[in-house]
Amino acid sequence: MTLDLTQPPLPSEIAAASRDERARRLKETANAVRRSIVRMIDAARAGHIGGDLSVTDILTTLYFGVLKLDPANPLAADRDRFILSKGHCAAALYSVLALRGFIDPALLDSFMKPLSVLNGHPNRRKVAGVEANTGPLGHGLPIAVGSAIASRLCGGGWRTFVVLGDGEMQEGSNWEAAMAAGHRGLDTLCAIVDRNRLQQGARTEDTNRLDPLPEKWAAFGWEAVEIDGHDHAALYDLFTRPRTGRPLAVIANTLKGKGVSFIEDRVEWHHKVPSADQVALALEELAR
């Protein structure tokens, strides 16, 4: 697959840019990621397009502006760690990894094909830049807590970021992990909830009420911040600000299917696949 953005920004360039220029370049990159997602899911005739599109701005801000990573040395001991707990949104992660230089963009054409390394859920043994195998929900945050504990024990100083789906917050393992992280004051840990308010088949609040979500995280000893999950400048500012002695929980309010009008905030697009005409319309909207 040929990616639309041939020269994506480097984190050093994003850090040196003005706030407005930073937001412009991250938005441009995010739109290229979204177009890649649409093409991948169209080619595979499978995927989770709604959640891929809602989490794109978060992943773009992290990979192109925040995370200390080296695609030439993806297992460097002092690297920052990123875990996509909502592993079903692998198309977004693979697109970002390709743009960032971890994997060959040509691999994106093989997404979810037989014997492809780009499974429907990410596999760290097959894809450079993937930190953890995820898919079964409720696993990513416990792994991230272990990573943050390891950073402290070995004095590495690396940061660990984990993105969770909001429906995933119904898993009890997340709250056990949150309690442990709050107790230990793991301030190199940042958990980001992709709060698009939709899960497979229904709205989260109709399935198992989550609100008030920020207050719940705070009760477990976290610093909890609610933010627009599509505001690149605000996300960057939050992810790069000084640590406070507590783990950081970011409730990122997003729109499922962000950027494609007929997908946005529609529950049926959790894993629906667009028709040829819908693909063309989506790519047209994302080119604006």
Secondary structure as UniProt FT lines:
FT   HELIX           11..16
FT   HELIX           19..44
FT   HELIX           49..61
FT   HELIX           62..66
FT   TURN            71..72
FT   TURN            74..75
FT   TURN            77..78
FT   STRAND          81..84
FT   HELIX           87..89
FT   HELIX           90..100
FT   HELIX           105..110
FT   TURN            111..112
FT   TURN            114..115
FT   TURN            124..126
FT   TURN            128..129
FT   TURN            137..138
FT   HELIX           140..154
FT   STRAND          160..165
FT   HELIX           167..170
FT   HELIX           172..184
FT   TURN            187..188
FT   STRAND          189..195
FT   STRAND          198..199
FT   TURN            200..201
FT   STRAND          202..203
FT   HELIX           204..207
FT   HELIX           213..219
FT   TURN            220..221
FT   STRAND          223..228
FT   TURN            229..230
FT   HELIX           232..240
FT   STRAND          248..253
FT   TURN            256..259
FT   TURN            261..265
FT   HELIX           267..270
FT   HELIX           276..286
//
